[in-house]
Amino acid sequence: MPERKRQIAVLGAGAWGTVLANLAARNEARVTLWARDAGHAAEMAATGVNARRLPGVPLASNVTPTDTLAVAAEADIILLAVPTQALRPVCQALLSFVASDIPVVICAKGIERGTGLFPSQVVAEILPENPPAVLSGPSFAADVAKGLPTAVTLAAADHERAAALAGTLAAPWFRLYHCADIRGVEIGGAAKNVLAIASGIAAGRGLGASAGAALIARGFAELTRFGRAFGADPATLAGLSGLGDLVLTCTSHQSRNFSFGFALGRGASLAAASADGRLVEGVHTCGILVDLAHRKSVDMPISAAVEAVLTERIEIDAAIEALLARPAKPEFAGDVDVRLYE
């Protein structure tokens, strides 16, 4: 009797979910790609392409689009590629289908508004019998779809489980490192989106490459302070899911957060900057990130300035002036563990 093939359910048919489905399919798994919209799923099934989110990239032959979450009942692994703010309702819907001990890999970046919970905490609260893992790092779906070299991090509480899960998505051009620091990986993915908006604003305002570099460096100091306050490993924050993702997101127009900030810097209104309808996760994360920082007495002036701009409490030029007017201080005043660089 032939051996049963591993079954993987990818929930979320955006560009990233589609790329992950194709990666999982390379390793001889049966993959289902769930779309919330029945019409979207039907289009993909009929054409073999996710034209709405990743045009020009064929779905692998062993990827089956669907609009029913019942496919999760047969899955050996579930990849959650829905936005962070949609995690809770999707997990609640999964309760009727998912078997206990089936790993759930979170492929979204952010913090849940209202609760201040990180994605793994949301999953653990609703699906306590399903061990969460987190996939994050410097990656654009279009690059991975083209086979361009990319390296990311997969974190799970158990190193062996993390390594095994990483193997289900690995490709010659898609390198996965693994670690056990779930919180550190989540913090890097959440904070970098807010800081990328700041970098985009600076670029749109024409502040120059020197200002851009300073924003990344000082943004990393903020990310590190926040991470340490929440128990993250400094080495994780200095790795792919922290510094690596920060650099990518703060320097490329492929980043929705950077592009959004760039439009604001050019003078666009908040509505006009997001008129293309693309999800800008940093907008949803900014307020709760700054709130959590305040609760822990973590100084995050760049993130706070972005939050003030997004809530229209301050004009962009005034925010820039306020940041530049901050008192000088030692560069490494507890911001980062400089031993990492010795």
N, C-alpha and C positions, 0 to 999 in steps of 0.2 A: 504494500500500500504506500503511495507516495507521501512524503513528509509534508505536513501542512505548512503552507507559507505563512510567514509572519504578517499580521494585518495591522496597519497603522491608519488611524483616523486623524486627518488634519482639519481642524475646525476653524474656518475663516478663509474665504477665497479672495483675499486681497493679493497684491503682488507677492508679498513675503510668504503667505501661506501656499501660494501656487508654486513658488520656487522650492519650498520645503517639501511639498508633495512630490515634485519631480526628483529631488535628491533622495528621498526615502524610496522611491520606486526603482532607483538605480541598483539598490541592494536587494533586489528580487523579492520585495515585499508587495503585498496587495494593499493599495492605498486608496482611501476614500477621501475626497475633498468636499467638505460641507460648505455650502453657501446658504446664508439666511434667506435669500430671495429665490423662490422657486424658478422664476424666469431666468435668473442668472445661471442656476444649475443646469437648466434645460439648454441654454445657449452653449455652455461648455460641453455638454454631452453631445450636442448635435455637430459642433464645429471642431472639437478637440483642441480649442484654444480659449484662454481666458481673455477675450478681447477687451473687456471692460477694465481690467487691471494690469494685464501683462501681454499686450498685443504682440503678435509675431513669434511667440514662444509656444510651440506645441506642447500639449500635455503628454506625458509618457503613456504608453499604451495600457499600462497597468494602474493608471490613476482613474478612478471612477467618480465623477461629480455627482453630488446628491444634495437634496434640501431637507433630509430627515436626519435628526440626531440619533435615531435608533441604530445607526451604523456603529456608534460607540460601543454597543453591547458586544460586538465581536472583536473589538480592537485589543491588541496586545500593548499598544502604546498610543497615547493621545497627545497630539500637538495642538496647543491652544494658541492660534494665531489671530485671535480677535483683539480689538483694542482693549486697553486696560479697563476703561470705564464700562466695557461690555462683559468683562469676565464673570461678574457675579450672576447675572441672569443666565448666562450660558452654563455655568457650573450648576446652578440650581436646576436647569433643565436636564443636565446630565445625570442627576441623582437617580432618575428612573431607569437608566440604561447601563452605566459604567459599573463593571465588576470591581470588587475590592482588590487592592494591591496593584492595580494597573497604573503604571507611572503616567503622570500628567506633566508634559513639558511646556512651560510657559514661554511663549515667543513674543510677548508684548513688553513694552517698556513704559513705566510710569508709576503713579501712586493713586490709589482709589480716593476720589474726592468724597468728602463727607465723613469717611471713617479714618482716613490717614493710613490705611493698611497697604502694605506692599503686595504685589500680585501673589506671591507664594502664601502669604497670610490669608488672602481671600480664598484661595484654593483649599488650604488646610482647614479653614473654618467650615466650608460647605462640603468638602469631600475628604474628611479626616482619614479615611482608609486608603487614600490614594497618594502615594509619596510624590510631592512636587519637585520638579527640576526647573531650571531657568536657562534659556539660551539667549545670549546677548553678545554684542561685540561690534566692531566697525564693519558694517556690511550694508550695501545697497542691493536690493533685489535684482535690479537690472544687471549689475556687475556679475552676480552669482549666476544668473541665467545665461550670461554670455560665456561662462567658464573662466572668468578672470580670477586670479588668485585672491583668496579671501581667508582670513583666520578669525575665529570667534571662540567664545568660551561657553561651556556647558557646565552648570553647577548643580550638584545634588548633595544631600547630606551624607550619602554613602559614596565613597570614591569609586568602588567597583561598579555601582549602578551608573554613576556619571560616565565612566569609561564605556560601559556597554551601550548606553543611550547615544553617546557621541558616535559610536561605530555605525549606528543605523542611518546617519545622515552624511557620513564622511564621503568625500569625492576627491580625486587627485588635485583639484583646484580649491576645494573647500575643506580647510584644515580646522579641526576642532580640538582645542585644549580642554581639559576638565579640571574642576576643583570642587571643594566642599563648602565654599563661602557663598551661599545663596544670597545673603543680604548684601554683601559687597557687590556682587554682580548686578543685583537689582538697583542699588543706589547709583552705580555708574550709569546705567541705562536711563534712569529717571532724571538725574540732575543734568546730564549733558544736553538734553533737549531744551531745557530752560536757558542754559548758557549759550547754546547755539543761536537762540533768538537774539541774545545780546550781541553776538559776533555778527549776525546778519545786519542788525541795526547799524553797527559801527561801519561795516562795509558799505551799506547803502548810503550812509552819511558821508562817505568818502574820507574816513579818518585815517586811512593808510595802513600799510602792512605792519608797521611797528605797533600800532594800537591793536591790531588783530592778534599779534603774537602775545602782547601783554595781557589781553583779555583771556586767551587760552591758558596762560600760565597762572594768572590770578584766579581764573575760574576753576582750574584744577586744585588750587589751594582751598577754595570754598568746598568743592566736592569732597576733598580729603577730610576737612574739618567735620563736615556733615557725616561722612562715612564712619569716622572714628567715634563720633557721638552715638552711633547706632550699632557699634560693635563690628564693623567691617574690618577685614584684614587689609592693612595698608598696601601689601603686595598685590592684592586683587585690584585695588583702586589705581595702582600704577600699571596695570596690565591692559589686556585687550578690551575688556568690558568697561574699563574706567578711562584712563588716559587715551587709549587707542580710539575708542568710540568718540570721545570728546574732540580729538583732533579732526577726525573725519567729518563729524557733524558741524563743526565750527568753520569749515573751510570749503565746503562744496555746495553749489546750487542744487545738487541732487537731493540735499537735505531739505525736507519740507519746513523744518524749523528755521534753518538758516535763510531760506528763500522768503519765508513769512517775515522774518526780521528785516531782511534786505528791503522788502517792499515798504515796511514801516519807515525804515531809514530814508527811503526815497520820498517820503511824504504821503504814502497811501494811508487811508483810514483803516481801522481794524477790520471793517467789513470788506473793504476792497482787497486787503492783503490776503484774505482767506476766501476770496470769491471763486477760486477754482474748485472748491469743495473738498480738497484733500485734507485729511486729518492732520492737524498740527498738535501732536501730543503734548508739546511743551506748554501750550496755552492751558490745557486741562491740568497739567501737573504743577504749574508755577505757584498758584495760591497755596496749595496744600504743602508743597516743599518749603516755602517760606514760613508757613505756620508751624510745621514740625521743627524747623530750625529755631524759631523763637521759643518753642517749648523746651528745647534743650540748650538754650542760650548760645546757639551757634551763629557766629557773625557771617552773613552771606550778602554783602552789599551789592554785588552784581545781580544776583537773583532777585533781591528785594527791589532793585531799580527796575528790572524787567516787570515784576509784578505791579509796581506803581504805574508804569507806562500802560500795561494791558488793562488796568482798571481805570485808566484815564485820570489818575490823581496827580500826574505830573507830565509835563511835556518832555519830549526826548532830549532836547538841548539842555533843559534844566537838570535832567537826570545825569547826563554826561558831565555837566559842570559840577554837580554834587559829588560824583565819584572822584573826579580829579582834585577836588578840594579836600578830600579826606586827609587827616593828619598822617604824616610819614611814620613808618614803624619798621622794625627789623623784618627782613623778608621772610625768615623762617621763625616767626614768633609762634611756634606751636602749630603751624599750618600743616606741615608734612613731616614724616619721619625721615630726616635726611640720611639716616643710616642705610636707606634703600639705595642710595647713590654712591656709597663708599666702595 
